[in-house]
Amino acid sequence: MRILFVLILLFCLDIPIKASLIEVQSWINPTNAPEIKNDQFIMVDFWATWCGPCIKAMDHLYELKKVTKDNIVFVSLTKENPEIVKQFFTIRQAKTMIAIDYNENTFNKFKVESIPFSVLIAPDGEIIWEGNPSEMSFTKIKSLTDYSTYKNAPVSDKIKIFKPESVKVTKLDSKMLEYNGFRISFINSKDPIPFNRTEEKGNIQLSGSINDIIASALNMPKTDITNLNNLNLYGYLTIFDKFSTSSSKSLLKLIDDAFHVYSTEVITEKEIYSMILVDSTMLWTPDLYEWNVDLSSSFIAWDSNLQADNYNIQDFAVLLSNNTGLRFQYCGNDNTKHDWNLQFENIPGLFTQLKDEYGIELKKEITQTPSITISRIK
């Protein structure tokens, strides 16, 4: 039955059976090519620094790694620039082997269209499982890694490792800036970088356009950021240690210096929807969506739906503004985190849902609102 199961599974896979297509251009963790034994299974996890679900999946793989011990080698493979990946791991521990497929050869050959995505390779070089790594259970991985079923093949038949000097990589420089007791490290990029925000032990990492980074760093809606010269500036920024809103000017100066721009705060009249908490007992608890065990925030948005895990009302007001194009604002004192699930096809429906399910009323008004303008330094 075991052999029959494997044969059926392999027949159903839409990728090459032999895993000699895996190519690694460089290693981040460890820094040199690790020793992988012929009799070890290899779990290859396709991921990216900007992919929130990928980061969560890596934690799950680490738990699998602790159970399987040395039976399986876990390799997390990204096609990003090595310097960006190194920056990502300045505030977090690399819990798996981290490798770079900078030429995208492996991503293309496996037709990876969405991440996270993983494949499990047997010692004989056959692919015995593929899918979302978060769906791999302890029971399933133990069943799949039964040594009695497989013969050993040379590691060279499974993973091709290039010499660093043979790979042409766009050079990116990581730099550090300090001002008024704040520290940031950053990488500038001419190429677009998807927006992402992650927090780890009081540190914040932001990637994306300069508009994305400033809006997220200052916790402002993106519509409050005006790029006067339509500057196509992208980067990867790490903010060390937490900061308060009272120190936003110091942080903005550091971001300006990193991107060589000049940002100013202006006050304009805007139509906003004030969120007024009338019944705090109706707010959802933060344990309905357990996407993040450490109470960090994450969300999913599609069509006119928004689900969010571990957001206080103020942060959710910004998130709602970014996803609806309207301006929401909360000026109350409730800073506790909550889970949210809203549909915003129309304002009347949003009014009703916030009031009936969360105890929040909306009040439309015209008010003086701060915003940021960005211009290039001459």
Summary of the structure (lengths in Angstrom):
residues: 378
radius of gyration: 23.6
end to end distance: 72.0
largest distance: 72.0
contacts: 1138
relative contact order: 0.12
helix: 30%
strand: 34%
